[in-house]
């Protein structure tokens, strides 16, 4: 079964075409600058040269038109006809209160997603545009929505209800939702598979660390708690996001003349690694600056390391133990220094790294980084959200 996976952003659209159930990637690519000047489409096929073209992309449907054109092109394509695509999977950041599992997309689902745009203003509209574009261009092909929030729907009330007037949850759906759930689900199941264990027998903490970062506690395959909350803003310091801060900072800044939009922009786009270091939101740039002696870059990294350690300790307490610690995503998979520093002085929890393995592990591989005799096993597992979306899509489309 050929499954097309779509991840629509505000001005971008990523795609991958899978052969399922093998999980073989036939082609993938990226459409950029949708709706703005400088539209670009990059198309990649294993073992072939990349193809890149600059072209106006007026909307997400136009971008999808290019995707389908390239996939079926006589020279650049990998299939002869669109009809070979048997299902389409959409990555959707927010499923709200109602959509707690991956599901087939119909009018009712799209209408519900439109109704929760007020609590998902950044990611909701482009995802809906991607779904509508696919329905127009691929009528009759089953589509599946896979929600970043759904894996976190097993959290107990004590973890997802905020200590504010309860009516705000009842009337406005203000609660902790959690994000990156597709990634956390993938790496948790993958590490159990790598260890030859049943996930129901494991207490796992997964650290999805990238430009956006979140940490999740998973007990017996079910989420107990996670760092991101009502929005992806909560939790640890990120590339441009502040993570958790005293909420009175918001009202104080507004009392000093900043508008709500200005404060939101500051917390979401001007904070985190960028805000503290003054250098960049890119962890690699900040690490280089820190190594060169830049004090603010060093401080930004220290805040990040400290925040990760705190949540590992808190989530271990929440689960009454820990069996496996997993690092994943761009920073988690590639920053060996971060892994070493976070795991240092954690022997009281049973966490200890084999420093040599940590330094030499090949990128893109699943690896046990644990020191000999460590009670808690520490792994690096490359995430593959698109494959997980393809799996759900193939299963539900059948």
Secondary structure, 3 states (H helix, E strand, C coil): CEEEEEEECCCEEEEEEEECCCCEEEEEEEEECCCCCCCEEEEECCCCCCEEEECCCCCHHHHHHHHHHHHHCCCCCCCCCHHHEEEEEEEECCCCCCCCCCEECCHHHHHHHHHCHHHCCCCHHHHHHHHHHHHHHCCCCEEEEEECCHHHHHCCHHHHCCCCCCHHHHHHCCCCCCCCHHHHHHHHHHHHHHHCCCHHHCEEEEEECCCCCEEEEEECCEEEEECCCCCCCCCCCCCCCCCCCCCHHHHHHHHCCCCHHHHHHHHHHCCHHHHHHCCCCCHHHHHHHHHCCCHHHHHHHHHHHHHHHHHHHHHHHHHCCCCEEEEEHHHHHHCHHHHHHHHCCCHHHCECECHHHHHHCCCCCCEECECCCCCEEEEECCCCHHHHHHHHHHHHHC
